[in-house]
């Protein structure tokens, strides 16, 4: 028996990295998964390798290996109609929706006045507006079912502590905190909890982007804004983030809503 037996989770950015790991761990605990990923390069300004349709196939196989069922589709979180369609088909297939993880996001680097309009707007559209569209697609079904539920918005250390070279990323991730708090207030009467998590560096392609090193080499004083207290653990594993997801999604966090949970090795404190 798993703690999420009979539950259904909707996860964006599910093809690999944190999204995939969340899906696998939830499936291991009995959940079925509805998931989307764009499986393509979103921004020419991002220096890391993007997810592919083949990654999405592997994610489905890994979910099924854990005993879960999955409806995974290629979709862009900037496309409200596509998100609503996937959610509706997933709920028709699995019968309910209990957990939403707004995980999809991109990252890239530049000083704010040197960003093109497209570099700024694309990241904001994906990381902030995409999360809003994710919640918008899922919440009506959750309200109608009257089963309550848990929504987890994946923000960042940059959603608590602004970082240089990432003004657009910091703006988007701070915006997710506002979205989380407003959604928590509005959904409380429907027994739906809404919280945000705030990772620091995570061992994923995005978390190990070489463009960050180039930024620090060009502007070394920016390094003073980055750091952690747990110096023996300078970067988190995917499972470290998933543990926070499982906590907030589960009954152990039934009294927790509107909160910001940092998994940041103390980075917001230094």
Protein Blocks (a to p, Z undefined) as FASTA:
>chain_A
ZZkgoiacddehklgmjllmmmmmmmmnopacddddekiafbfkbcbdcddfklmmmmmm
mmmmnopacddddddfklmklmmmmmmmmmmmnopafbdcdfbccdddddfklpcfklmm
mmmmmmmmmmmmmmmmmmmmmmmnongpaddddddfklmmccehilmmmmmmmmmmmmmm
mmmmmmmmnopacddddddddddfklmgfklmmmmmmmmmlmmmgccfblmlmbccfklm
mmmmmmmmmmklmmgghiacddeeommmZZ
